[in-house]
């Protein structure tokens, strides 16, 4: 279980599943283009160039007086397109316990955006009902993000809203927040729009050290070499602008960048590389 210390804040990765994706999902990510980015190997691209290595994981952020879960994966017992329409049955909660955390001990949950692989463990199935997984937490959901998706007519999106979002509203646990919401003295949200209309990343600053949890403003490290490569962005131009802006902001700075879908080792530094960037682990 990977973890990182950022000043007085500890961040731990809890993996729900590895997610190998055909490189063809990014049409520009041909073998020839990927090989121009040798730093992607061996962690992030298969040796035969056919597969991009991704991961679905939650990040446990322990700061003074706060236990925060950032993004809650797909969750068990719900068929989703990302799982081949088969419900998962993973030991996610066991892994949470192995990290020294309990469901009742979580103070807050942040969803960087409302896609199915970032909200699933908001809830769990108990006696045939969807109930909050973290019963004492405040669930921080972006107001702009929620306003966009609550009336969206996509069938799977509405199923997700019904089983992963509405039950925490019904339990009175949701706090709708703005794009730059401050969570604690060490942790705040930063706008990273484009993948979805209200997407945020999570900035951590403690004792002079800094880290950022990306969410899906970037899915794979190859996008540092090519910020214009798109992966399911709802507003492609805004997403490209966000990647260029944030990669430039983090480049050559002592900022630990933790990719929400980056395969192990998951965290590293952004370094300028010609006209674009590379990821150094």
Secondary structure, DSSP 8 states (H G I E B T S, - for coil): --EEEETTEEEEEEEEEEEEEEGGGSTT--HHHHHT-GGGTTTTB-TTS-EEEEEEEEEEEEETTEEEEE--BS-BS---GGGTT--B---HHHHHHHTT--STT--EEEESS--TTBTGGGEEEETTEEEESSTT-EEEEEHHHHHHHTT---HHHHHHIIIIIHHHHHTT-EEEE-TT-EEETTEEEEE-TTSSTT-EEEEEEETTEEEEE-GGG-SSTHHHH-TT--SS-SSHHHHHHHHHHHHHHHTTSSEEEE-TTB-TT-EEEEEEETTEEEEE-
